[in-house]
Amino acid sequence: MRGKRKVLSAVLFLGLAAITFYVIFKEQDFKELLEAIKGMHKGYLVLAAFTALFFVSAEGILIWYLLRAIGDKCSIFSCLKYSFTGFFYSGITPSATGGQPMQLYHMKKDGHKVADSTVVLMSVATAYKLVLVLMGLGISIFWWQGLRSNLGEYLPIYFLGLFLNAALVAVLLAIMLNGPGMERFLVRAEKLVVKLHLMKPSEKRRESIHGMVEQYQSAVQFLKSHLGVISFLVGFTFIQRCSVFVLTYFVYRGMGLSGTAPFAIMALQAVVYIAVDMLPLPGSQGITELMYVAVFGRIFIGGSLTVSMCISRGLNFYMLMIVSACVAAYAWWKK
């Protein structure tokens, strides 16, 4: 019976994945993408693919590092599984809301405490957004002329994205640093669920909530008292962010183009990410391509703009989605 449920679950997952990929890929010209990749300098193509894979793998390395820092041992391969699984579910849900819940689910199934896992995932998410906001502010202050000349009428979208990311950082920090407030929120949520007759009243559940919040606060206090851990988290996240931004420069050089500084290309790619990161679209479909064309119109010249977009997007999203779907399917099958 258990084997049948596993097969049924696998079939359901693969069906959902197939529908998702059909929706994502149906508008893409694969022939054009493959021809463009064939024409690239193979060394730069390998570098671009490596940076894309490193971008997702870096989150797994951070999860592994933080879990070990708070005393919860875990293999690096399991943590890489969490990062790629999170990327897949983030890519198919609006505003990337599905990634962390699925990561938390798999971490719980692997025996990690919910409180520890929550602190680790929230720390990674907060650092991820914080670094993105700091980069955005730096670009806005120290590269204003380049920002204004390349974005033009899309400048308000960029500042909207920057504001939304900054607001999310503030919310995440408030939740992390306010344990009692978090407990009140969970208790009220539990009362609502009971009132809707989705659960029965349970004092044991209340005790579990209190115990989980205490563990959560202990983990947060540990991180607050170990500035070295926080410094590594922020510094490594900065490297992670830069890796996906430099990918576009490798594509630029791989197509035989030159004349634009690496910083300018990386800054513009960061601008695209900041602008679309918080928009409620699965995988930021459509708007990412629109922003890319608007921002890089002066960089990729001579008919290379569309081709470069296909390669960059193909590597930093579609290739990663395929790899992540395979990892997620493996994780689903094992569970």
DRENNUPA-460443 format. One record per residue: residue in three letters; x negated, y, z of N, C-alpha, C in turn. Coordinates in steps of 0.02 Angstrom, whole numbers, padded with zeros to 5 digits, always signed. Layout:
N
AlaXYZXYZXYZ
...
REM end
This chain:
335
Met-00041-00061+00000+00000+00000+00000-00043+00063+00000
Arg-00097+00061+00041-00142+00118+00044-00175+00130-00023
Gly-00195+00075-00058-00226+00081-00124-00179+00113-00175
Lys-00115+00095-00171-00066+00124-00217-00058+00198-00205
Arg-00057+00219-00141-00052+00290-00126-00112+00328-00152
Lys-00171+00297-00146-00232+00329-00171-00229+00339-00246
Val-00207+00288-00283-00200+00292-00356-00149+00345-00375
Leu-00091+00345-00339-00039+00394-00353-00064+00466-00340
Ser-00102+00475-00286-00130+00540-00271-00179+00562-00325
Ala-00220+00515-00347-00269+00531-00399-00235+00551-00464
Val-00183+00514-00483-00146+00529-00544-00113+00598-00539
Leu-00084+00613-00480-00053+00679-00470-00105+00734-00476
Phe-00163+00724-00444-00215+00775-00446-00239+00786-00518
Leu-00254+00732-00553-00279+00738-00622-00227+00771-00667
Gly-00163+00755-00655-00109+00788-00694-00108+00862-00683
Leu-00113+00883-00620-00114+00955-00605-00176+00988-00635
Ala-00233+00953-00631-00295+00980-00659-00289+00988-00735
Ala-00258+00938-00769-00250+00941-00841-00206+01000-00862
Ile-00151+01010-00826-00107+01067-00840-00144+01132-00830
Thr-00182+01136-00775-00220+01197-00760-00269+01213-00815
Phe-00308+01163-00836-00358+01175-00887-00326+01192-00955
Tyr-00268+01164-00968-00234+01182-01030-00215+01255-01030
Val-00188+01279-00974-00168+01349-00969-00229+01395-00974
Ile-00285+01374-00942-00345+01415-00941-00378+01418-01010
Phe-00382+01360-01043-00422+01355-01104-00384+01365-01169
Lys-00318+01368-01167-00280+01368-01230-00294+01429-01274
Glu-00315+01485-01244-00329+01545-01282-00403+01551-01303
Gln-00444+01502-01285-00516+01507-01298-00534+01474-01365
Asp-00581+01507-01401-00605+01480-01464-00669+01441-01450
Phe-00663+01375-01442-00721+01334-01423-00772+01329-01480
Lys-00748+01332-01542-00794+01328-01598-00841+01388-01597
Glu-00813+01447-01585-00853+01507-01581-00902+01504-01523
Leu-00879+01478-01466-00921+01473-01407-00979+01425-01419
Leu-00965+01367-01449-01018+01318-01462-01069+01344-01512
Glu-01046+01379-01564-01092+01407-01613-01137+01459-01582
Ala-01107+01499-01536-01146+01551-01502-01200+01520-01457
Ile-01181+01467-01423-01229+01434-01378-01286+01402-01418
Lys-01269+01372-01476-01321+01342-01518-01372+01393-01542
Gly-01349+01455-01553-01393+01507-01578-01435+01541-01525
Met-01423+01526-01462-01460+01558-01408-01530+01528-01399
His-01574+01568-01370-01640+01543-01350-01629+01494-01293
Lys-01653+01432-01302-01636+01378-01255-01663+01391-01184
Gly-01720+01424-01179-01747+01438-01113-01701+01484-01073
Tyr-01677+01537-01104-01632+01583-01070-01564+01550-01057
Leu-01543+01506-01101-01480+01470-01091-01484+01426-01029
Val-01541+01391-01021-01551+01349-00961-01552+01392-00898
Leu-01586+01449-00901-01588+01494-00843-01518+01518-00825
Ala-01479+01536-00875-01411+01561-00863-01368+01506-00832
Ala-01373+01445-00858-01334+01389-00830-01356+01374-00758
Phe-01421+01377-00746-01447+01364-00679-01421+01415-00629
Thr-01422+01479-00648-01398+01531-00601-01324+01523-00587
Ala-01286+01500-00636-01214+01489-00625-01204+01433-00574
Leu-01240+01378-00582-01234+01323-00534-01260+01342-00465
Phe-01313+01382-00464-01341+01404-00400-01290+01448-00363
Phe-01253+01488-00400-01204+01533-00369-01154+01495-00325
Val-01128+01439-00350-01081+01399-00311-01117+01358-00259
Ser-01175+01330-00278-01213+01289-00230-01235+01329-00170
Ala-01248+01394-00180-01272+01436-00125-01221+01439-00068
Glu-01157+01438-00085-01106+01437-00032-01111+01373+00009
Gly-01123+01317-00025-01131+01254+00011-01191+01256+00057
Ile-01246+01287+00034-01306+01294+00076-01291+01336+00138
Leu-01252+01390+00129-01234+01432+00186-01189+01395+00235
Ile-01141+01357+00210-01097+01317+00254-01139+01268+00294
Trp-01185+01234+00260-01230+01186+00294-01272+01221+00348
Tyr-01299+01279+00331-01342+01316+00378-01303+01339+00440
Leu-01243+01365+00429-01203+01391+00486-01177+01334+00529
Leu-01156+01279+00499-01133+01222+00538-01189+01196+00583
Arg-01249+01190+00556-01305+01167+00596-01323+01218+00650
Ala-01316+01282+00634-01333+01335+00682-01289+01331+00744
Ile-01225+01313+00735-01180+01309+00793-01175+01239+00822
Gly-01220+01194+00799-01225+01128+00828-01182+01074+00798
Asp-01156+01086+00738-01113+01036+00704-01151+01009+00644
Lys-01181+00950+00651-01222+00923+00599-01181+00902+00538
Cys-01210+00913+00480-01175+00896+00418-01227+00887+00363
Ser-01215+00842+00316-01261+00833+00260-01253+00889+00209
Ile-01306+00905+00175-01305+00958+00125-01258+00939+00067
Phe-01254+00874+00052-01211+00853-00004-01137+00862+00013
Ser-01118+00851+00075-01049+00864+00095-01032+00938+00089
Cys-01080+00980+00109-01068+01052+00106-01065+01077+00033
Leu-01104+01047-00011-01098+01064-00082-01030+01043-00108
Lys-01005+00987-00083-00938+00964-00102-00886+01017-00081
Tyr-00893+01044-00021-00846+01095+00003-00848+01157-00042
Ser-00909+01178-00062-00915+01239-00101-00885+01231-00171
Phe-00899+01174-00205-00872+01165-00272-00796+01153-00270
Thr-00773+01118-00219-00701+01109-00211-00666+01176-00200
Gly-00696+01218-00159-00668+01284-00147-00667+01326-00210
Phe-00719+01321-00251-00721+01359-00314-00665+01338-00360
Phe-00653+01273-00364-00600+01249-00409-00531+01275-00388
Tyr-00515+01268-00324-00449+01290-00301-00443+01366-00300
Ser-00499+01401-00291-00497+01474-00296-00483+01495-00368
Gly-00511+01457-00415-00503+01474-00486-00433+01464-00513
Ile-00392+01422-00479-00325+01408-00506-00270+01440-00464
Thr-00289+01481-00414-00238+01514-00372-00247+01589-00375
Pro-00193+01627-00370-00197+01701-00371-00241+01728-00315
Ser-00284+01777-00332-00329+01809-00283-00374+01759-00247
Ala-00385+01702-00279-00429+01650-00250-00408+01628-00181
Thr-00342+01624-00169-00316+01609-00102-00317+01535-00085
Gly-00326+01492-00134-00321+01420-00120-00386+01387-00101
Gly-00442+01421-00110-00506+01390-00099-00521+01372-00026
Gln-00516+01420+00018-00534+01408+00088-00487+01358+00124
Pro-00421+01362+00113-00379+01311+00144-00398+01239+00125
Met-00416+01229+00062-00436+01162+00040-00505+01143+00069
Gln-00549+01193+00075-00613+01179+00107-00603+01158+00180
Leu-00559+01195+00215-00545+01180+00285-00514+01111+00291
Tyr-00470+01093+00246-00439+01027+00246-00492+00972+00240
His-00537+00979+00192-00588+00927+00183-00638+00925+00241
Met-00653+00982+00269-00699+00984+00326-00667+00950+00387
Lys-00603+00961+00397-00568+00928+00452-00566+00853+00441
Lys-00553+00832+00380-00551+00760+00365-00619+00727+00375
Asp-00672+00766+00367-00740+00739+00377-00762+00741+00450
Gly-00717+00763+00494-00732+00760+00565-00758+00824+00596
His-00757+00879+00560-00781+00942+00588-00724+00976+00627
Lys-00741+01009+00681-00691+01045+00720-00660+01101+00679
Val-00595+01109+00686-00560+01161+00649-00586+01230+00668
Ala-00599+01240+00733-00623+01305+00756-00691+01321+00725
Asp-00738+01273+00727-00804+01284+00699-00800+01296+00623
Ser-00761+01255+00590-00754+01261+00517-00724+01328+00498
Thr-00675+01351+00537-00643+01415+00523-00692+01473+00531
Val-00732+01471+00585-00782+01523+00595-00833+01524+00538
Val-00856+01465+00519-00906+01461+00465-00878+01488+00400
Leu-00818+01466+00381-00789+01488+00318-00773+01563+00318
Met-00749+01588+00375-00735+01660+00380-00799+01701+00378
Ser-00852+01675+00409-00916+01710+00407-00943+01714+00336
Val-00938+01659+00300-00962+01658+00230-00920+01705+00188
Ala-00854+01704+00197-00809+01748+00158-00822+01821+00174
Thr-00831+01837+00238-00843+01906+00258-00910+01931+00229
Ala-00962+01890+00234-01027+01910+00207-01022+01919+00131
Tyr-00986+01875+00098-00976+01878+00025-00944+01944+00005
Lys-00891+01963+00039-00856+02025+00023-00896+02086+00045
Leu-00929+02081+00104-00967+02137+00129-01024+02155+00081
Val-01060+02105+00058-01115+02117+00011-01089+02148-00054
Leu-01032+02124-00077-01002+02151-00138-00983+02224-00129
Val-00955+02241-00070-00936+02311-00056-00998+02355-00051
Leu-01049+02331-00017-01111+02371-00010-01144+02382-00078
Met-01142+02332-00121-01169+02340-00188-01128+02392-00227
Gly-01062+02388-00219-01018+02435-00254-01030+02506-00231
Leu-01038+02515-00167-01051+02583-00140-01119+02608-00165
Gly-01169+02564-00165-01235+02584-00189-01233+02605-00262
Ile-01198+02566-00303-01192+02583-00374-01156+02650-00382
Ser-01103+02660-00343-01064+02722-00348-01104+02784-00328
Ile-01148+02775-00279-01187+02833-00253-01249+02846-00295
Phe-01287+02793-00309-01353+02802-00340-01353+02792-00415
Trp-01298+02770-00444-01296+02759-00517-01230+02787-00545
Trp-01210+02844-00519-01145+02872-00537-01139+02888-00612
Gln-01191+02917-00640-01188+02937-00711-01180+02875-00756
Gly-01220+02824-00742-01214+02763-00781-01146+02730-00772
Leu-01120+02732-00711-01054+02703-00697-01000+02739-00735
Arg-01001+02805-00732-00949+02844-00765-00952+02839-00841
Ser-01013+02839-00869-01019+02838-00941-01000+02770-00971
Asn-01010+02716-00934-00995+02649-00960-00923+02627-00946
Leu-00893+02651-00892-00825+02629-00875-00772+02671-00908
Gly-00782+02736-00911-00733+02780-00942-00665+02776-00907
Glu-00613+02759-00945-00545+02758-00918-00532+02700-00869
Tyr-00579+02652-00866-00571+02596-00820-00600+02610-00751
Leu-00625+02670-00741-00655+02688-00677-00606+02680-00618
Pro-00541+02700-00626-00494+02690-00570-00485+02616-00550
Ile-00487+02571-00599-00481+02500-00584-00539+02477-00541
Tyr-00598+02503-00556-00657+02485-00517-00650+02509-00445
Phe-00629+02571-00435-00623+02597-00367-00565+02563-00330
Leu-00513+02542-00366-00460+02503-00334-00488+02437-00308
Gly-00527+02403-00350-00558+02340-00329-00605+02350-00270
Leu-00643+02404-00271-00689+02418-00215-00650+02430-00151
Phe-00595+02467-00155-00554+02481-00096-00523+02417-00068
Leu-00496+02374-00112-00464+02312-00090-00515+02266-00057
Asn-00575+02262-00084-00627+02221-00053-00647+02248+00015
Ala-00653+02315+00020-00671+02346+00084-00617+02334+00136
Ala-00554+02338+00115-00498+02327+00161-00499+02254+00186
Leu-00514+02208+00141-00516+02137+00162-00573+02125+00211
Val-00630+02156+00201-00686+02150+00248-00665+02174+00317
Ala-00630+02231+00320-00607+02258+00384-00558+02210+00418
Val-00513+02179+00379-00465+02132+00407-00500+02070+00434
Leu-00548+02043+00395-00583+01983+00416-00624+01995+00480
Leu-00657+02052+00483-00695+02069+00543-00650+02077+00604
Ala-00592+02108+00593-00544+02117+00649-00520+02050+00675
Ile-00506+02004+00629-00483+01937+00650-00538+01900+00687
Met-00599+01903+00661-00654+01866+00690-00671+01891+00761
Leu-00666+01956+00770-00688+01986+00834-00633+01992+00885
Asn-00572+01973+00867-00516+01981+00914-00484+01912+00927
Gly-00516+01874+00971-00490+01807+00987-00421+01808+01017
Pro-00408+01849+01069-00340+01852+01099-00287+01871+01048
Gly-00303+01917+01004-00255+01936+00952-00240+01879+00905
Met-00292+01840+00890-00283+01782+00846-00238+01731+00880
Glu-00248+01720+00946-00207+01672+00982-00134+01695+00984
Arg-00122+01759+00996-00053+01785+00995-00020+01774+00927
Phe-00059+01785+00874-00032+01775+00807-00013+01702+00796
Leu-00056+01656+00817-00042+01584+00807+00018+01562+00849
Val+00023+01588+00909+00080+01570+00952+00145+01595+00922
Arg+00145+01657+00897+00205+01684+00865+00223+01644+00802
Ala+00172+01625+00764+00185+01585+00704+00215+01517+00723
Glu+00189+01488+00778+00215+01423+00801+00288+01431+00823
Lys+00305+01486+00858+00374+01499+00879+00420+01504+00819
Leu+00396+01539+00767+00437+01548+00707+00450+01480+00673
Val+00399+01438+00669+00407+01373+00638+00456+01330+00677
Val+00453+01335+00745+00500+01298+00787+00571+01325+00778
Lys+00576+01391+00773+00642+01422+00764+00674+01402+00698
Leu+00633+01391+00648+00658+01369+00582+00670+01294+00580
His+00661+01261+00637+00672+01189+00644+00626+01148+00599
Leu+00566+01175+00585+00516+01137+00548+00472+01096+00594
Met+00472+01114+00658+00436+01077+00710+00477+01077+00774
Lys+00463+01028+00816+00495+01027+00882+00452+01065+00932
Pro+00483+01094+00983+00444+01129+01035+00395+01080+01068
Ser+00334+01105+01083+00284+01061+01112+00234+01102+01153
Glu+00231+01087+01218+00182+01120+01261+00111+01097+01243
Lys+00105+01035+01221+00040+01009+01202+00012+01048+01142
Arg+00056+01068+01096+00034+01106+01038+00008+01174+01061
Arg+00043+01206+01109+00020+01270+01136-00050+01263+01167
Glu-00059+01208+01204-00124+01196+01235-00178+01186+01182
Ser-00159+01152+01128-00207+01141+01074-00227+01207+01041
Ile-00178+01251+01032-00193+01317+01003-00241+01355+01048
His-00226+01354+01113-00270+01390+01160-00340+01361+01159
Gly-00345+01294+01158-00411+01262+01156-00449+01278+01092
Met-00413+01278+01036-00446+01293+00973-00472+01364+00972
Val-00432+01412+00997-00454+01482+00998-00514+01491+01044
Glu-00516+01454+01100-00574+01457+01145-00637+01432+01109
Gln-00631+01377+01073-00687+01352+01034-00708+01402+00980
Tyr-00658+01433+00949-00670+01482+00897-00709+01541+00925
Gln-00688+01566+00984-00722+01623+01015-00793+01605+01035
Ser-00803+01543+01058-00870+01521+01076-00917+01522+01015
Ala-00891+01498+00958-00931+01498+00897-00946+01569+00874
Val-00896+01614+00879-00907+01684+00860-00958+01716+00906
Gln-00953+01704+00971-01001+01733+01018-01072+01708+01004
Phe-01077+01644+00985-01142+01617+00967-01172+01655+00909
Leu-01132+01666+00856-01157+01701+00797-01176+01774+00814
Lys-01135+01806+00856-01149+01876+00876-01214+01882+00914
Ser-01231+01830+00952-01292+01833+00993-01354+01808+00956
His-01346+01787+00894-01402+01763+00854-01406+01804+00790
Leu-01438+01862+00797-01442+01908+00740-01481+01879+00682
Gly-01528+01833+00698-01566+01802+00644-01522+01761+00598
Val-01472+01728+00626-01425+01689+00586-01384+01736+00541
Ile-01360+01791+00571-01321+01839+00532-01363+01870+00477
Ser-01426+01886+00492-01471+01916+00443-01482+01869+00384
Phe-01493+01805+00399-01502+01756+00345-01438+01750+00304
Leu-01381+01749+00337-01317+01744+00302-01308+01801+00252
Val-01319+01862+00275-01310+01921+00231-01363+01922+00176
Gly-01426+01908+00194-01480+01910+00145-01471+01857+00091
Phe-01454+01796+00111-01445+01742+00062-01383+01755+00019
Thr-01332+01785+00048-01272+01802+00009-01289+01854-00044
Phe-01334+01901-00026-01356+01951-00075-01390+01917-00134
Ile-01434+01868-00120-01467+01831-00173-01416+01793-00215
Gln-01366+01764-00181-01313+01727-00216-01276+01774-00264
Arg-01258+01833-00241-01222+01880-00283-01264+01901-00343
Cys-01328+01915-00331-01372+01936-00385-01381+01882-00438
Ser-01378+01819-00417-01388+01764-00464-01337+01764-00520
Val-01274+01777-00503-01222+01776-00554-01223+01841-00596
Phe-01251+01894-00567-01257+01957-00605-01314+01953-00656
Val-01370+01921-00636-01427+01916-00681-01413+01867-00738
Leu-01363+01824-00729-01343+01778-00783-01328+01815-00848
Thr-01294+01871-00842-01277+01910-00902-01340+01937-00936
Tyr-01390+01955-00896-01453+01978-00925-01488+01922-00963
Phe-01485+01861-00936-01515+01804-00972-01478+01791-01038
Val-01413+01800-01038-01375+01793-01100-01396+01848-01150
Tyr-01404+01908-01125-01426+01966-01166-01493+01951-01199
Arg-01541+01927-01160-01607+01913-01187-01605+01850-01231
Gly-01564+01802-01213-01559+01741-01252-01531+01752-01321
Met-01492+01805-01330-01464+01822-01395-01512+01864-01436
Gly-01573+01874-01410-01624+01911-01447-01617+01986-01441
Leu-01580+02010-01391-01570+02082-01382-01619+02109-01331
Ser-01635+02174-01336-01680+02206-01288-01667+02281-01289
Gly-01698+02316-01242-01690+02389-01239-01652+02414-01179
Thr-01614+02370-01146-01576+02389-01087-01608+02357-01025
Ala-01618+02396-00973-01651+02373-00913-01610+02319-00878
Pro-01642+02270-00846-01606+02217-00809-01559+02246-00757
Phe-01580+02300-00722-01537+02329-00670-01472+02353-00699
Ala-01474+02386-00757-01413+02413-00787-01363+02358-00803
Ile-01387+02302-00831-01343+02247-00849-01316+02214-00786
Met-01358+02203-00736-01335+02174-00673-01285+02219-00638
Ala-01297+02284-00639-01250+02331-00606-01183+02331-00641
Leu-01183+02328-00707-01120+02328-00743-01082+02262-00732
Gln-01118+02206-00727-01084+02143-00713-01055+02144-00643
Ala-01091+02175-00596-01065+02183-00528-01001+02225-00529
Val-01000+02276-00570-00941+02319-00576-00881+02279-00600
Val-00891+02235-00649-00837+02193-00674-00810+02148-00618
Tyr-00854+02117-00580-00833+02074-00525-00794+02112-00473
Ile-00819+02170-00454-00786+02209-00402-00716+02231-00425
Ala-00710+02249-00488-00646+02273-00514-00593+02219-00515
Val-00611+02157-00530-00561+02105-00541-00555+02056-00483
Asp-00602+02059-00435-00607+02007-00384-00544+01998-00343
Met-00509+02053-00328-00451+02049-00283-00384+02052-00320
Leu-00386+02053-00386-00323+02056-00423-00287+01988-00420
Pro-00220+01989-00413-00182+01926-00403-00171+01886-00467
Leu-00227+01866-00498-00224+01825-00559-00268+01764-00550
Pro-00244+01704-00565-00286+01644-00558-00349+01650-00601
Gly-00407+01648-00567-00470+01653-00603-00481+01721-00634
Ser-00439+01771-00615-00442+01839-00645-00439+01835-00720
Gln-00396+01791-00746-00390+01781-00818-00365+01844-00853
Gly-00394+01858-00911-00371+01914-00952-00405+01979-00932
Ile-00396+02000-00870-00424+02064-00848-00500+02061-00847
Thr-00530+02003-00832-00603+01997-00832-00630+02008-00902
Glu-00599+01976-00951-00621+01985-01020-00610+02057-01043
Leu-00555+02087-01024-00541+02156-01043-00592+02204-01013
Met-00608+02195-00950-00658+02237-00917-00728+02226-00948
Tyr-00743+02164-00964-00808+02148-00993-00817+02186-01059
Val-00767+02183-01102-00771+02217-01167-00779+02292-01157
Ala-00742+02320-01109-00744+02392-01097-00812+02414-01070
Val-00840+02374-01025-00901+02393-00990-00964+02381-01032
Phe-00966+02325-01069-01027+02307-01105-01026+02327-01179
Gly-00978+02369-01198-00972+02389-01268-01034+02424-01295
Arg-01070+02459-01251-01131+02494-01273-01194+02453-01265
Ile-01188+02395-01233-01248+02354-01220-01256+02300-01273
Phe-01203+02262-01284-01205+02209-01335-01180+02238-01401
Ile-01226+02254-01445-01209+02289-01507-01216+02241-01567
Gly-01195+02266-01624-01203+02227-01686-01160+02164-01689
Gly-01100+02167-01661-01055+02110-01663-01070+02057-01611
Ser-01114+02072-01563-01133+02022-01513-01089+02024-01450
Leu-01044+02074-01446-01006+02083-01384-00960+02023-01369
Thr-00920+02003-01417-00873+01948-01407-00910+01883-01394
Val-00963+01872-01431-01003+01811-01422-01033+01809-01353
Ser-01061+01865-01330-01091+01867-01263-01039+01855-01209
Met-00979+01880-01220-00925+01870-01171-00907+01796-01168
Cys-00903+01764-01225-00886+01692-01226-00939+01652-01189
Ile-01003+01668-01201-01056+01631-01168-01057+01645-01093
Ser-01056+01708-01074-01059+01726-01003-01000+01697-00965
Arg-00940+01707-00991-00880+01681-00958-00879+01605-00959
Gly-00903+01577-01015-00905+01504-01020-00950+01473-00967
Leu-01006+01506-00952-01053+01479-00903-01032+01493-00832
Asn-01014+01557-00818-01001+01575-00748-00930+01561-00724
Phe-00887+01535-00769-00821+01515-00745-00799+01447-00773
Tyr-00796+01440-00839-00768+01379-00867-00812+01318-00854
Met-00878+01325-00863-00923+01270-00848-00918+01251-00774
Leu-00917+01302-00731-00912+01289-00659-00844+01258-00641
Met-00792+01277-00676-00726+01247-00663-00726+01173-00680
Ile-00759+01155-00735-00762+01084-00754-00802+01044-00702
Val-00860+01070-00683-00901+01036-00632-00862+01032-00566
Ser-00831+01088-00547-00794+01090-00484-00734+01044-00484
Ala-00701+01038-00542-00643+00993-00547-00665+00921-00537
Cys-00724+00903-00564-00749+00835-00554-00765+00822-00481
Val-00795+00871-00448-00811+00864-00376-00746+00860-00335
Ala-00698+00904-00352-00634+00904-00316-00597+00838-00326
Ala-00600+00810-00387-00568+00746-00399-00600+00691-00358
Tyr-00666+00693-00354-00703+00644-00313-00683+00650-00239
Ala-00679+00712-00215-00659+00723-00145-00588+00700-00132
Trp-00543+00714-00179-00473+00693-00174-00469+00617-00172
Trp-00507+00584-00216-00505+00511-00219-00529+00480-00154
Lys-00583+00507-00125-00609+00481-00063-00561+00489-00006
Lys-00521+00543-00007-00473+00555+00047-00411+00513+00039
REM end
